[in-house]
Structure formats: structure tokens, C-alpha cells
Amino acid sequence: MSFLKKQKIVIVRLGCIFTLGIIIILSIWQFFGKKFIHFQIQRIAQKYQFSVFYSEIISFSPFKFKLQDVIFQAPHFKIQGKVEFLTVELDKIALLKGNLRPQKIESGKITLTYLKVPEFSSSKIDPSKNSLDLWIEKIGNFSVDKLFWILSKLPSNFQFSSLSLQEAHQKEWIKIFEVRKEDKYLVGKAQLENKNLKWQLYLENYAGKLILACKDTLALPLAKHSLQYYADSTILEYQLHHKKWITFHLRLQNAAFYHKRLNKKFLFFKTLWLEAQLKQFTHQGYGLDSCSKLVINTIPFFIQCKLGHTSLCLNVQTPFVGAQQWLNALPQGAFETLEGMQLKGKLQFALELEHFYQKPADFHFDANLKAQNLYLQKMGATNLAAINGSFSYTPIHSTQVRTIHNEKNFTPLEEVSPFLVPAVLTAEDPAFFYHKGFIMESIKESILENLKVGYFKRGGSTISMQLVKNVFLSPEKTIARKLEEMLLVWLIENMNLVPKKRMLEVYLNIIEWGPNIYGIGEAAYFYFAKSPIELLPEECIFLALIIPFPRYFHYQFDKEGKLHESHQDFFELLATKIQKQTNLDENYFRDIGPHKVILRGPAKYYLKNKIFTKEEILEFEQENF
């Protein structure tokens, strides 16, 4: 026998032995693997006190398996279906970790398929999509008519209990302890953080009613921090029309809300009433049609909104309503400066917003409060015209009340360097003498910036808004405080309560220019050991530079105490504006720049001893709100 023939026989025998070995190993794996899976299923079932039945194991691996015709059964609760890599806790289902999709409903059984939601990673996220797009994707496949069809097919004796719902990474927030079907109604009871919740659905015409029987404070899992809420009565009714849109009727009586971004304390509303129609405008876009209306106390707001993958459109408008009715409708817990004010005339509010996520340049925003025959009958708790004379105020970053006397610690505009006013106006509010308290372009830019970062970073404040914030309001960075600030500015500007020149004069004398340094008199001495009238152009430009972050002025200097050269463009821009307004020779400003700023007052000693921390940098980044 030749050598090649012997070699072929050896190879064939080895192949047969190897194949037989693989078959034996697979057989052992199939036998013991199935036993192991069966043991694990029974152990889990015993732990959570429910029964598991299945016809066969279709396939399995150490970390994944498929079961055929699976039934999970417990008192008042039964699930049947094909399952892949299923982890079940009967009393807890993590809503955002997976979906239970109904396949069919039989008498006494519900057949579902569990689909695990893949976790997002930085490599999988499309950078062109913002958080709003991702949120729409999560709800985009929701089908209301399919849900009602499933509910209508439930057997007449259907009921279950002991089901807790939980958001991913959140504490348990709702527990359903009774659901049953009564004729054409599906009736349920639940607990939302130990508060009673009753609801019923009329399954034939796709209608429902939700009643929250709770007067205690309730925490709803919204955003990063819970929204706390309570009301004497809460009723939500809705109806699906021709399977195309849903009508909502939400009524709240004596309701109160608290969120750290909303207000520093609870906001109270006597009546909140929402009547809205929710439509699906595009494949995964939703919105409220023009018939939708929100009534806050007695003021109706007509709302139209479209929320899609590529854009957000919002239109809000009110009819002309009595000005006093507007004041009376403001929620309690905020707007305290306006309490007791009496107005005559009418007001109308309108807002338009259009945002294309991938085209920020096309962003459109316009808001307007119109008045008819408006005049002031009585000033409220705060005298908005007080700044025309001597007055007292508490600085934002201080607890000490300061009193401004025109004849003492006050610097009139005539005693201020002629370079300071054009420098400050150019840096902070170039159109101050021409607008009515607001610059719409600045507000648009601030909204875009806030949408981009996801929190209130920039406020778009004019000098009028900064003045009102410093004199009349507390330092809380909340939505209610910002709205109060804008309303006060509108009243002062549109009712001519304070002349523009006086507003600018007071502004320069009260704002913070450094750590515990208030007013231009203190600032001129602190930085340059001078009086305000002696300030040079470069010194005035420096003071205008630090207005947005006065407590962190030292951040603008290097270790040697020199102002950063990166501000050269800022200095040249303001120097040009100053030169045009003062008509001085251009040569006077030729060599102007950060290098000419030399600290001669107490600030130079503060600069040597101050250490800039990470916490200060974070606060510095949010300072403009």
C-alpha cells in the first residue's frame, strides 16, 4: 500500500472521529444545557411565585435562548408568547428597557412578544439628531387605535393586579393594584407614590377618563428633577375621533406646582383648563391644531404646535383682555412686585416660534404684548417709579440693603468719564435709547443657545432688564422670575415711568463691578484709584468688558497680572465706537489695547491672592442668565 493511500485512510479516520466527537459534545450540550435552562427557569419562577410552561426550547446559548409557546402565569395575571432573552419580575417592569408587544388575545390569555431595547452608546448616536429627535423616535411607533383595539378584545372576565411600572434609573412611581373589564368599560385603580388614581376607558368609541383623587403633594418623574404637584381635583377626559386625532379635556382646580427651574416656591393656580386636539401631522411628527386652548385662571391662550423630526413650530395668541384681568390671573407664589397694582385698558399677547434643528440661521421668534388705552391707576406692592429719586435695594450677590441718595453715594452722568457711556452701551445694549426694553434679536440668540445646551444659560438681557433685576427682584434663576422681570420692564418702558437717561444713570450706580464692588464710584477707585470722571478710554473699555462677570474679573488676567491679549478685538471695536461719539482724533485711540490697562487700586492686591476654582468657572459660564 502506497504512502499516499495510507495517508488518505488516516485523514478519513481522523475526520470521522472528529465528527463523532462533535456530535457527542452537542448531544451532551443539548441534554445538560436544556436541563440547566429548565432548572434556571423554575428557580426564577419559584423566586417570584409564578408558573412557567413552554412546549420546547428552540435554540439556546450560554447567554441567549428562544422558547416556543411560553406561558407565564400568576394570580390574576397571565402572559403567553415567544420569548428571546426574557428577564421577568412580576412586580416590576422597566418601561424604557423593553417593549411588550401584543400579538393576539384569546379567552383568558394575552399573547405578547418581548423586545429588548438596545442601549445607546456614543458610537451609535447620530450627531445630527438632538435630544428632541431621539425622544420623538421613542414614541414614534405608538399606535393609539391599535392599543384600543387590543383593549376592546380583552375577555369580559379579564382582570389583573400587582403590576409596578418604573422608569429606567428611577424609583418606582406607579403601582397598578386593580384592572378589570366591566361590559364596554376597562376600569382601574392605581397608586402614584401612595396617592390614589382612578381611571376608566370606554372601549367602543375610544374614550377615557382619568381621575386623580389626591390633595397631597405628588412628585411626577419629569426631566432631571421631579415636578411636585397637587390639586383639589384633577380630571382628564379624552376621545379618539375616527382613529385620526385625540381630543383632550384636562381640568385642574386649586392646583399648585413646584420645580426648581420653575419657581423658588409653589405656584398656585385657581383654575387650569386645557382643551386640545392632538394630531399626527407627519410619519413621526405630532402637534396641537389651532382649536387647542389653554385657560390659565381666566386668560385664554389659543395654541397651535407642530413637533417633528426636523422642526418645531409654536404659535400662541390671546384676544384683547382687560389689563386688570391679566394681573388677577397671575399665579400666586410669584409676581409679588405687582400685587395690589391697578390698571385700566386692555392687553393682548402673541408669540411665534419656528425652529429648524439643522438650520439655526432660519430660526424665527417673535413675541409681543399689545396695549389699548392702558394707564396706571394705582402702583402695587413695589413702586416701579422709585428709582426716579432716592431708593433702597439689595444687591443680587449680597444680603445687605443699600440706599442710594442722589446727594451722597451717587455719581450723576455729568460726573462720569465721557468714554464710559459709549463703552458700556456698545458692549451691553447699543440700542438702549431706541428700544422699549427688549431686543428681539438678542432674545432669539439666547433661546437658540439655551436650546442647544439644554438649560437656561443665556438671558438676552438689555440694560433695562438688568436694572429691573438688580433693583426690584431676587437673584433666583427661574422661569417665573424671568417672566416677572420681562413684565416689569414692559410696564416701566411702555408707561414711561422712568426716563431713559435716569435708567442709565441708576444702572451705572448700582450694578456690580467686582467682588462686593457696587456702582461706578466704587469701581473707579477699586481698579484705578481714581474718580469716575478721570477714567481713560482703555479703563472704560475694561470696565465694560467685566460687566457680565464682575466677581470673576481676575479670570481675564494672566499670572503676571496682565490683561489677556485675546481681548484686543474687543478693545478696537469699542475704541472705534467711542471715537465716533466723542469726535476725538483717531490717533488718540491708535495704540489702545489690553496692554494699556494697569490696575492701580486695591484690585491689584486682590488679583495676587485670589485662586480661581472649578466651581467658580461653572458658575461663571451660567452667569448671564
C-alpha positions as CSV (number, residue, x, y, z in Angstrom):
1,M,0.0,0.0,0.0
2,S,1.4,3.3,-1.0
3,F,2.2,6.1,1.4
4,L,-0.4,8.4,-0.1
5,K,-3.1,5.8,0.2
6,K,-2.3,5.2,3.9
7,Q,-2.3,9.0,4.5
8,K,-5.8,9.3,3.0
9,I,-7.1,6.5,5.3
10,V,-5.7,8.2,8.3
11,I,-7.2,11.5,7.4
12,V,-10.7,9.9,6.8
13,R,-10.5,8.1,10.2
14,L,-9.5,11.3,12.0
15,G,-12.4,13.2,10.3
16,C,-14.8,10.5,11.4
17,I,-13.5,10.6,14.9
18,F,-13.7,14.4,15.0
19,T,-17.2,14.4,13.6
20,L,-18.4,11.8,16.1
21,G,-16.8,13.8,18.9
22,I,-18.6,17.0,17.8
23,I,-21.9,15.0,17.7
24,I,-21.3,13.6,21.2
25,I,-20.4,17.0,22.6
26,L,-23.5,18.7,21.0
27,S,-25.7,15.9,22.3
28,I,-24.3,16.3,25.8
29,W,-24.7,20.1,25.5
30,Q,-28.3,19.7,24.3
31,F,-29.2,17.4,27.1
32,F,-27.5,19.1,30.0
33,G,-28.0,22.6,28.5
34,K,-31.7,22.1,28.4
35,K,-31.7,20.7,31.9
36,F,-29.7,23.7,33.1
37,I,-32.1,26.2,31.3
38,H,-35.2,24.4,32.7
39,F,-33.6,24.5,36.2
40,Q,-32.9,28.2,36.0
41,I,-36.5,29.0,34.7
42,Q,-38.0,27.0,37.6
43,R,-35.7,28.7,40.1
44,I,-36.7,32.1,38.9
45,A,-40.4,31.1,38.8
46,Q,-40.2,29.9,42.3
47,K,-38.5,33.0,43.5
48,Y,-41.2,35.3,42.0
49,Q,-44.1,32.9,42.7
50,F,-45.4,32.3,39.2
51,S,-45.6,29.3,36.9
52,V,-43.8,28.9,33.6
53,F,-44.9,26.5,30.8
54,Y,-43.4,26.0,27.3
55,S,-43.6,23.4,24.6
56,E,-39.9,23.3,23.6
57,I,-36.6,25.1,23.6
58,I,-36.0,26.3,20.0
59,S,-32.4,27.3,20.4
60,F,-30.1,28.4,23.2
61,S,-26.6,29.5,24.0
62,P,-24.9,30.4,27.3
63,F,-26.4,33.9,27.2
64,K,-29.4,33.7,24.9
65,F,-32.3,31.3,24.3
66,K,-35.6,31.0,22.5
67,L,-38.7,29.3,23.9
68,Q,-41.7,28.1,21.9
69,D,-45.3,28.7,23.2
70,V,-44.3,30.2,26.6
71,I,-46.9,30.9,29.3
72,F,-46.1,32.9,32.5
73,Q,-49.0,32.5,34.9
74,A,-49.7,34.1,38.3
75,P,-52.9,35.0,40.2
76,H,-54.9,37.4,38.1
77,F,-52.1,37.8,35.5
78,K,-51.0,35.6,32.5
79,I,-48.6,36.2,29.6
80,Q,-48.1,33.8,26.7
81,G,-45.7,34.2,23.7
82,K,-42.4,33.6,22.1
83,V,-39.6,35.0,24.1
84,E,-36.0,35.8,23.4
85,F,-33.7,36.5,26.4
86,L,-36.5,37.4,28.7
87,T,-36.0,38.6,32.3
88,V,-39.2,38.9,34.2
89,E,-40.0,40.4,37.6
90,L,-43.8,40.2,38.0
91,D,-43.9,43.2,40.3
92,K,-41.6,45.5,38.3
93,I,-41.2,46.2,34.6
94,A,-38.6,48.7,33.5
95,L,-40.6,50.7,30.9
96,L,-37.6,52.1,29.0
97,K,-35.7,48.8,28.9
98,G,-38.0,46.9,26.7
99,N,-41.4,46.6,24.9
100,L,-44.1,44.0,25.4
101,R,-45.9,43.9,22.0
102,P,-49.3,42.2,21.9
103,Q,-49.7,39.5,19.2
104,K,-53.1,38.0,19.9
105,I,-55.8,37.8,22.6
106,E,-57.7,34.6,23.4
107,S,-60.1,33.8,26.2
108,G,-58.2,34.1,29.4
109,K,-54.9,34.7,27.7
110,I,-52.8,37.5,26.4
111,T,-50.1,36.7,23.9
112,L,-47.1,39.1,23.9
113,T,-43.6,39.3,22.5
114,Y,-40.9,40.9,24.5
115,L,-38.4,43.0,22.5
116,K,-35.4,44.3,24.4
117,V,-34.4,47.9,23.6
118,P,-30.7,48.3,22.7
119,E,-28.8,50.6,24.9
120,F,-27.5,53.8,23.3
121,S,-23.7,54.3,23.1
122,S,-21.8,57.3,21.9
123,S,-20.8,55.5,18.8
124,K,-24.4,54.7,17.8
125,I,-25.9,58.2,18.4
126,D,-26.4,60.2,15.2
127,P,-24.7,63.5,15.9
128,S,-27.1,65.3,13.6
129,K,-30.0,64.5,15.9
130,N,-30.7,66.4,19.1
131,S,-32.3,65.0,22.2
132,L,-35.8,66.1,20.9
133,D,-35.3,63.9,17.8
134,L,-34.3,60.9,19.9
135,W,-37.3,61.4,22.2
136,I,-39.7,61.5,19.1
137,E,-38.1,58.3,17.9
138,K,-39.0,56.6,21.2
139,I,-42.7,57.5,20.9
140,G,-42.9,57.4,17.1
141,N,-44.2,53.9,16.8
142,F,-47.0,54.4,19.3
143,S,-50.4,53.5,17.8
144,V,-53.5,54.7,19.7
145,D,-56.0,52.8,17.6
146,K,-54.0,49.6,18.0
147,L,-54.0,50.0,21.7
148,F,-57.7,50.5,21.9
149,W,-58.3,47.5,19.5
150,I,-56.3,45.3,21.9
151,L,-58.2,46.6,24.9
152,S,-61.5,46.0,23.2
153,K,-60.6,42.4,22.6
154,L,-60.0,41.6,26.3
155,P,-62.2,38.8,27.6
156,S,-65.2,40.0,29.7
157,N,-63.7,38.4,32.8
158,F,-60.3,40.0,32.4
159,Q,-58.5,41.3,35.5
160,F,-55.0,41.5,36.9
161,S,-53.2,43.1,39.8
162,S,-49.8,43.7,41.3
163,L,-48.0,45.4,38.5
164,S,-45.5,48.1,39.2
165,L,-44.2,50.4,36.5
166,Q,-40.7,52.0,36.7
167,E,-38.7,54.4,34.5
168,A,-35.1,53.4,33.8
169,H,-32.8,54.6,36.6
170,Q,-35.8,56.0,38.5
171,K,-37.5,54.9,41.6
172,E,-40.9,53.0,41.3
173,W,-43.5,55.7,40.6
174,I,-46.8,53.9,39.8
175,K,-48.3,50.6,41.0
176,I,-51.5,49.2,39.4
177,F,-53.3,47.1,42.0
178,E,-56.6,46.5,40.1
179,V,-57.7,46.3,36.5
180,R,-60.9,44.7,35.4
181,K,-63.3,44.8,32.4
182,E,-67.0,45.7,33.0
183,D,-69.0,45.5,29.8
184,K,-67.5,48.0,27.5
185,Y,-65.5,49.7,30.2
186,L,-62.0,49.0,31.4
187,V,-61.8,50.2,35.0
188,G,-58.6,50.5,37.0
189,K,-57.2,51.7,40.3
190,A,-53.5,52.6,40.9
191,Q,-51.2,54.3,43.3
192,L,-48.8,57.0,42.2
193,E,-46.4,57.3,45.1
194,N,-49.1,56.3,47.5
195,K,-51.7,58.6,46.0
196,N,-54.9,57.1,44.7
197,L,-55.5,57.1,41.0
198,K,-58.8,56.1,39.4
199,W,-59.4,55.7,35.6
200,Q,-61.9,54.2,33.2
201,L,-61.9,53.6,29.4
202,Y,-65.0,53.3,27.2
203,L,-63.6,50.9,24.6
204,E,-66.3,51.2,21.9
205,N,-65.8,54.8,21.0
206,Y,-62.2,55.1,22.1
207,A,-62.8,57.4,25.0
208,G,-61.3,57.6,28.5
209,K,-61.5,59.3,31.8
210,L,-58.7,59.7,34.5
211,I,-59.4,61.0,38.0
212,L,-56.6,61.7,40.5
213,A,-58.2,61.6,43.9
214,C,-55.4,63.3,45.8
215,K,-54.9,66.6,47.6
216,D,-51.4,65.8,48.9
217,T,-48.2,66.8,47.2
218,L,-47.3,64.5,44.3
219,A,-43.9,64.1,42.6
220,L,-44.1,63.3,38.9
221,P,-40.9,61.9,37.3
222,L,-40.1,64.7,34.8
223,A,-36.7,65.8,33.5
224,K,-33.8,65.6,35.9
225,H,-35.8,66.8,38.9
226,S,-39.3,65.8,39.9
227,L,-42.2,68.2,39.3
228,Q,-44.2,68.4,42.6
229,Y,-47.9,68.9,42.2
230,Y,-51.2,68.9,44.0
231,A,-54.8,69.9,43.3
232,D,-58.2,69.7,44.8
233,S,-59.4,67.9,41.7
234,T,-57.8,66.6,38.6
235,I,-59.8,65.1,35.7
236,L,-58.6,64.2,32.3
237,E,-61.0,63.1,29.6
238,Y,-60.0,62.2,26.0
239,Q,-61.6,60.7,22.9
240,L,-60.2,59.3,19.7
241,H,-62.0,60.7,16.6
242,H,-62.2,58.4,13.6
243,K,-58.8,57.0,14.7
244,K,-57.1,60.2,13.4
245,W,-56.8,62.6,16.3
246,I,-57.3,62.7,20.0
247,T,-59.3,65.4,21.9
248,F,-58.1,66.1,25.5
249,H,-60.0,67.9,28.2
250,L,-57.9,68.5,31.3
251,R,-59.4,70.4,34.3
252,L,-57.5,71.3,37.5
253,Q,-59.0,73.1,40.4
254,N,-56.8,74.9,43.0
255,A,-53.6,73.4,41.7
256,A,-50.0,74.1,42.8
257,F,-46.7,73.2,41.0
258,Y,-43.1,73.3,42.1
259,H,-39.9,72.7,40.2
260,K,-36.5,74.2,40.9
261,R,-36.4,75.7,37.4
262,L,-40.0,76.9,37.6
263,N,-40.0,79.0,40.8
264,K,-38.4,79.2,44.2
265,K,-41.7,78.1,45.8
266,F,-45.0,76.6,44.8
267,L,-47.0,78.4,42.1
268,F,-50.8,78.4,42.8
269,F,-53.5,78.4,40.1
270,K,-57.2,78.7,40.9
271,T,-58.1,77.1,37.6
272,L,-56.2,75.4,34.8
273,W,-58.2,74.1,31.8
274,L,-56.8,72.6,28.7
275,E,-58.8,71.7,25.6
276,A,-56.6,70.3,22.9
277,Q,-56.6,68.2,19.8
278,L,-53.5,66.1,19.2
279,K,-52.9,65.1,15.6
280,Q,-50.2,63.2,13.8
281,F,-49.1,65.6,11.0
282,T,-46.2,63.5,9.6
283,H,-44.9,59.9,9.9
284,Q,-43.4,60.7,13.3
285,G,-44.5,64.2,13.9
286,Y,-47.2,65.3,16.3
287,G,-48.9,68.6,17.2
288,L,-51.8,70.5,18.5
289,D,-54.2,72.1,16.0
290,S,-55.4,75.7,16.0
291,C,-58.6,74.8,18.0
292,S,-56.5,73.9,21.1
293,K,-56.9,76.3,24.1
294,L,-55.3,76.6,27.5
295,V,-57.1,78.8,30.1
296,I,-54.9,80.0,33.0
297,N,-57.2,81.2,35.7
298,T,-59.3,83.5,33.4
299,I,-57.0,84.2,30.5
300,P,-57.5,82.0,27.3
301,F,-54.4,81.1,25.3
302,F,-55.0,79.7,21.8
303,I,-52.2,77.3,20.9
304,Q,-51.0,75.7,17.7
305,C,-47.9,73.5,17.8
306,K,-46.1,71.0,15.5
307,L,-43.3,68.8,16.8
308,G,-41.4,66.8,14.2
309,H,-38.1,65.3,13.3
310,T,-36.8,68.4,11.6
311,S,-38.6,71.4,13.1
312,L,-40.6,72.8,16.0
313,C,-43.4,75.3,15.3
314,L,-45.3,77.1,18.0
315,N,-48.0,79.8,17.8
316,V,-49.7,81.3,20.9
317,Q,-52.2,84.1,20.9
318,T,-54.8,85.6,23.3
319,P,-57.7,88.0,22.5
320,F,-57.7,91.5,23.9
321,V,-58.4,91.1,27.6
322,G,-58.8,93.6,30.4
323,A,-55.4,94.6,31.9
324,Q,-56.6,94.1,35.4
325,Q,-57.9,90.7,34.5
326,W,-54.3,89.9,33.4
327,L,-52.9,91.0,36.7
328,N,-55.5,89.0,38.7
329,A,-54.8,85.9,36.6
330,L,-51.1,85.8,37.5
331,P,-50.3,82.7,39.7
332,Q,-49.8,83.2,43.4
333,G,-46.3,82.5,44.7
334,A,-44.6,84.7,42.1
335,F,-45.0,88.2,40.6
336,E,-45.1,89.6,44.2
337,T,-43.9,93.1,43.0
338,L,-47.2,93.5,41.1
339,E,-49.6,92.6,43.9
340,G,-52.1,95.4,44.5
341,M,-51.4,97.2,41.2
342,Q,-54.5,98.5,39.3
343,L,-54.5,99.0,35.6
344,K,-57.1,100.3,33.1
345,G,-57.3,99.2,29.4
346,K,-56.7,96.0,27.5
347,L,-53.8,93.7,26.7
348,Q,-53.2,91.1,24.0
349,F,-50.3,88.6,23.9
350,A,-48.9,86.8,20.8
351,L,-45.9,84.5,20.3
352,E,-44.5,82.8,17.2
353,L,-41.6,80.4,17.2
354,E,-40.2,78.3,14.3
355,H,-37.1,76.3,14.8
356,F,-35.4,74.0,12.2
357,Y,-32.9,71.8,14.1
358,Q,-30.4,71.6,11.3
359,K,-30.8,75.2,10.1
360,P,-30.3,77.5,13.1
361,A,-30.0,80.5,10.8
362,D,-33.7,80.1,9.8
363,F,-34.8,80.3,13.5
364,H,-37.8,82.7,13.8
365,F,-39.1,84.1,17.1
366,D,-41.4,87.0,17.8
367,A,-43.3,87.9,21.0
368,N,-45.4,91.0,21.6
369,L,-47.7,92.3,24.3
370,K,-50.0,94.9,22.8
371,A,-52.0,97.5,24.8
372,Q,-55.2,99.5,24.2
373,N,-55.9,102.6,26.3
374,L,-53.6,101.5,29.0
375,Y,-52.9,103.6,32.1
376,L,-51.9,103.1,35.6
377,Q,-54.5,103.7,38.4
378,K,-52.5,102.5,41.4
379,M,-49.0,101.3,42.0
380,G,-48.6,97.9,43.5
381,A,-46.5,96.4,46.4
382,T,-43.4,97.8,44.6
383,N,-43.1,101.4,43.4
384,L,-41.7,101.0,40.0
385,A,-41.0,104.7,39.7
386,A,-39.0,104.8,43.0
387,I,-35.7,104.9,41.1
388,N,-36.5,108.5,40.0
389,G,-35.4,109.6,43.5
390,S,-33.6,108.1,46.4
391,F,-34.3,104.4,47.0
392,S,-33.1,101.3,48.7
393,Y,-32.3,97.9,47.2
394,T,-30.5,94.6,48.0
395,P,-27.7,93.7,45.5
396,I,-28.0,90.3,43.9
397,H,-24.9,88.8,45.5
398,S,-25.4,90.4,48.9
399,T,-27.7,90.4,51.8
400,Q,-27.0,93.9,52.9
401,V,-29.6,96.6,51.9
402,R,-28.0,99.6,50.2
403,T,-29.6,103.0,50.0
404,I,-28.9,105.3,47.0
405,H,-29.0,109.0,47.8
406,N,-28.6,111.4,44.9
407,E,-26.6,113.8,47.0
408,K,-24.3,111.3,48.7
409,N,-23.1,108.0,47.2
410,F,-24.3,108.7,43.7
411,T,-22.4,109.7,40.5
412,P,-24.5,111.7,38.0
413,L,-23.8,111.1,34.3
414,E,-22.2,114.6,34.1
415,E,-19.5,113.4,36.6
416,V,-18.7,110.2,34.7
417,S,-15.9,109.9,32.1
418,P,-17.3,110.7,28.6
419,F,-15.7,107.4,27.4
420,L,-17.7,105.2,29.8
421,V,-21.3,105.6,28.5
422,P,-20.4,104.7,24.8
423,A,-18.3,101.8,26.0
424,V,-21.0,100.4,28.2
425,L,-23.8,100.9,25.7
426,T,-21.8,99.3,22.9
427,A,-20.9,96.3,25.0
428,E,-24.3,95.8,26.7
429,D,-27.1,97.5,24.8
430,P,-26.3,99.6,21.7
431,A,-30.0,100.4,21.0
432,F,-30.8,101.3,24.6
433,F,-32.2,104.8,23.8
434,Y,-34.3,103.4,20.9
435,H,-36.0,100.2,22.1
436,K,-38.8,99.6,24.5
437,G,-36.9,97.3,26.9
438,F,-36.3,94.4,24.6
439,I,-34.1,93.5,21.6
440,M,-35.8,90.6,19.8
441,E,-32.5,89.6,18.0
442,S,-30.8,89.1,21.4
443,I,-33.7,87.1,22.7
444,K,-33.6,84.9,19.6
445,E,-29.9,84.2,20.1
446,S,-30.4,83.4,23.8
447,I,-33.2,81.0,23.0
448,L,-31.1,79.2,20.4
449,E,-28.2,79.0,22.9
450,N,-30.5,77.6,25.6
451,L,-32.0,75.0,23.3
452,K,-28.5,73.9,22.3
453,V,-27.2,73.4,25.8
454,G,-30.5,72.2,27.3
455,Y,-30.7,74.6,30.2
456,F,-31.0,78.4,30.8
457,K,-27.6,79.7,30.2
458,R,-28.2,83.0,28.5
459,G,-31.0,85.5,29.1
460,G,-30.6,88.1,26.3
461,S,-30.9,91.0,28.8
462,T,-30.9,94.6,27.9
463,I,-29.8,97.4,30.3
464,S,-33.5,97.9,31.2
465,M,-33.8,94.2,32.2
466,Q,-30.6,94.3,34.2
467,L,-31.7,97.4,36.0
468,V,-35.0,95.8,37.0
469,K,-33.3,92.6,38.0
470,N,-30.9,94.4,40.3
471,V,-33.3,96.8,41.9
472,F,-36.6,95.0,42.2
473,L,-36.1,91.3,42.0
474,S,-34.4,88.4,43.8
475,P,-31.4,86.5,42.3
476,E,-33.3,83.2,41.7
477,K,-32.6,81.8,38.2
478,T,-36.1,80.5,37.5
479,I,-38.7,80.8,34.7
480,A,-41.2,82.7,36.9
481,R,-38.5,85.3,37.9
482,K,-37.5,85.8,34.3
483,L,-41.2,86.4,33.3
484,E,-41.7,88.8,36.1
485,E,-38.6,90.7,35.1
486,M,-39.8,91.0,31.5
487,L,-43.3,92.1,32.6
488,L,-41.8,94.8,34.9
489,V,-39.6,96.1,32.1
490,W,-42.6,96.3,29.7
491,L,-44.6,98.3,32.2
492,I,-41.7,100.7,33.0
493,E,-40.8,101.3,29.4
494,N,-44.3,101.4,27.8
495,M,-45.8,103.5,30.5
496,N,-42.8,105.9,30.7
497,L,-42.4,105.5,34.4
498,V,-38.7,106.3,34.3
499,P,-36.8,108.4,31.7
500,K,-34.1,106.5,29.7
501,K,-31.4,108.8,30.9
502,R,-32.3,108.2,34.6
503,M,-32.4,104.5,34.0
504,L,-28.9,104.5,32.6
505,E,-27.6,106.8,35.4
506,V,-29.0,104.4,38.1
507,Y,-27.7,101.4,36.2
508,L,-24.1,102.7,36.4
509,N,-24.5,103.4,40.1
510,I,-26.0,100.1,41.3
511,I,-24.6,97.2,39.2
512,E,-21.8,95.0,40.5
513,W,-18.4,95.8,39.0
514,G,-16.3,93.4,41.2
515,P,-16.5,91.3,44.4
516,N,-18.7,93.4,46.6
517,I,-18.0,96.5,44.5
518,Y,-21.2,98.3,43.5
519,G,-21.5,101.5,41.4
520,I,-19.1,103.3,39.2
521,G,-17.7,105.4,42.1
522,E,-16.5,102.3,43.9
523,A,-15.4,100.6,40.7
524,A,-13.2,103.5,39.6
525,Y,-11.4,103.5,43.0
526,F,-11.1,99.7,43.3
527,Y,-9.4,99.2,39.9
528,F,-7.6,102.5,39.2
529,A,-7.7,104.6,42.4
530,K,-9.5,107.4,40.5
531,S,-12.8,109.2,40.4
532,P,-15.2,108.3,37.6
533,I,-14.6,111.5,35.7
534,E,-10.8,110.7,35.4
535,L,-11.2,107.3,33.7
536,L,-9.2,106.9,30.4
537,P,-10.7,105.2,27.3
538,E,-8.9,101.8,27.9
539,E,-10.0,101.8,31.5
540,C,-13.6,102.4,30.5
541,I,-13.4,99.6,27.9
542,F,-12.0,97.3,30.6
543,L,-15.0,98.2,32.9
544,A,-17.4,97.4,30.1
545,L,-15.6,94.1,29.5
546,I,-16.2,92.8,33.0
547,I,-19.9,93.7,33.4
548,P,-21.1,90.2,32.6
549,F,-18.8,88.5,35.1
550,P,-17.7,91.2,37.7
551,R,-16.9,88.8,40.5
552,Y,-14.5,86.9,38.2
553,F,-12.7,89.8,36.7
554,H,-9.4,88.2,37.7
555,Y,-10.1,85.4,35.2
556,Q,-9.2,88.0,32.5
557,F,-5.7,88.4,33.7
558,D,-2.6,86.1,33.4
559,K,-0.3,85.0,36.2
560,E,1.8,88.2,35.8
561,G,-1.3,90.4,36.3
562,K,-1.6,91.5,32.6
563,L,-4.9,91.6,30.8
564,H,-5.2,88.8,28.2
565,E,-4.3,89.9,24.7
566,S,-7.2,87.9,23.4
567,H,-9.4,91.0,24.1
568,Q,-7.6,93.1,21.5
569,D,-10.6,92.9,19.0
570,F,-13.0,93.9,21.8
571,F,-10.8,97.0,22.6
572,E,-10.5,98.0,19.0
573,L,-14.3,97.7,18.4
574,L,-15.2,99.8,21.4
575,A,-12.5,102.3,20.7
576,T,-14.0,102.9,17.2
577,K,-17.4,103.5,18.7
578,I,-16.1,105.9,21.4
579,Q,-14.1,107.8,18.8
580,K,-17.2,108.4,16.7
581,Q,-19.3,109.6,19.6
582,T,-16.7,111.8,21.1
583,N,-15.3,113.2,17.9
584,L,-11.7,112.9,19.2
585,D,-8.7,112.4,16.9
586,E,-8.2,108.8,15.7
587,N,-4.6,109.0,16.8
588,Y,-5.8,109.2,20.4
589,F,-7.0,105.6,20.1
590,R,-4.3,104.2,17.8
591,D,-2.4,102.2,20.4
592,I,-5.3,101.2,22.5
593,G,-5.4,97.6,23.7
594,P,-5.4,95.3,26.8
595,H,-1.7,96.1,27.4
596,K,-2.6,99.6,28.4
597,V,-4.8,98.5,31.3
598,I,-2.8,98.8,34.6
599,L,-4.5,98.1,37.9
600,R,-3.5,100.7,40.5
601,G,-6.3,100.3,43.1
602,P,-7.0,97.6,45.7
603,A,-7.8,95.2,42.8
604,K,-4.1,94.5,42.1
605,Y,-3.8,93.0,45.7
606,Y,-7.0,91.0,45.3
607,L,-5.6,89.7,42.0
608,K,-2.5,88.3,43.6
609,N,-4.3,86.4,46.4
610,K,-7.3,85.1,44.5
611,I,-7.4,81.5,43.3
612,F,-9.9,80.7,40.6
613,T,-11.7,77.3,41.3
614,K,-13.6,74.9,39.0
615,E,-16.8,75.7,40.8
616,E,-16.3,79.4,40.0
617,I,-15.7,78.6,36.4
618,L,-19.0,76.6,36.2
619,E,-20.9,79.5,37.9
620,F,-19.2,81.9,35.5
621,E,-20.5,80.0,32.5
622,Q,-24.1,80.4,33.7
623,E,-23.7,84.0,35.0
624,N,-25.6,85.7,32.1
625,F,-29.0,84.2,32.9
